[in-house]
Amino acid sequence: MSALTLSDTSTWLPLDGLAPGFDANKAEPTADLTGRTVALVDERGTRIVHRFGADSVEWEYQPGDGDPIAASSGIDPYEAFEVDTGLYFAQFHHQHKPDEAVSLVIDLTNGRALSIIQAIGDQFPGNTAVRQLFVPSLIEGVETGGAEPAPTTALIGRRVMWVYSSEHAYEHVYLSPQWYSWQCLAGPEKGLADTDENSVWEIRPGIYVFTWREKVIPCASVTIADHRNVRAIRSHGVLFGLDESGTVPTHFTFGAYGRLLSNTVHPDPYDPAVPAPTAGAHAQDAGADTAR
């Protein structure tokens, strides 16, 4: 790809064009969930039962009060990855509804879970082609411990390099609660860069769910990464969106090895993690700075 085409988004690689070889650093899926039933209950009383087999998960969805989603059930192929002791990341793409995919973060040690539903279209609020819904819940029959999964600003200011294979490498710069920038360092997209929407949730201390929603290519991603050793970060992820034709849903898992390259610490008045002051307060602060 020549430098002349880098800003021409019509030449950017479609999601299905990225897949070959991109998953070389994917972890070996785990069979730890095989034979286990995991029932999740959220604050609305919505209950989802998952019965994990060797290769497929059978699920039943019973909505609680105020949940507009109708009761349903199904069976889908899945993959699961062990993130930490008792912590799993499971992925499945609905066969009955191919424009929807599910990522489950299951903490069997602390009895907590986070479901991330990705949907193509306008099922959820947002402006991107693929949108995401986050639902924390408790696991029935497991004693609750630790902190509830929650949005976090802990990654803001970090610049991390991610290596997905011997040929694919990217860097991420986490800018704010809403935005991050990426640049391809190696691979078929080398030289491409953009800024897209992101969401970050803390699952355990130092372990984060990081998701993004692209505006150029109709796709989104859910990843979970262990940042406790910033020289040897490990992530597991899934990409979901539309193929080159713009009509066929594409879903594949991957993994990466990461390393912290730098960390920017903003002075308090300019910290992107801090909500913007009101117009009046900003004017007062500016005046005070001028007076000094």
PyMOL commands that set and color helices and strands:
alter all, ss='L'
color gray80, all
select helices_A, chain A and resi 3-5+9-11+15-18+268-270+279-291
alter helices_A, ss='H'
color red, helices_A
select strands_A, chain A and resi 37-41+47-52+56-62+72-84+87-93+100-107+112-120+130-139+150-151+158-163+169-174+179-186+193-204+207-213+219-226+233-242+249-263
alter strands_A, ss='S'
color yellow, strands_A
deselect
rebuild
show_as cartoon
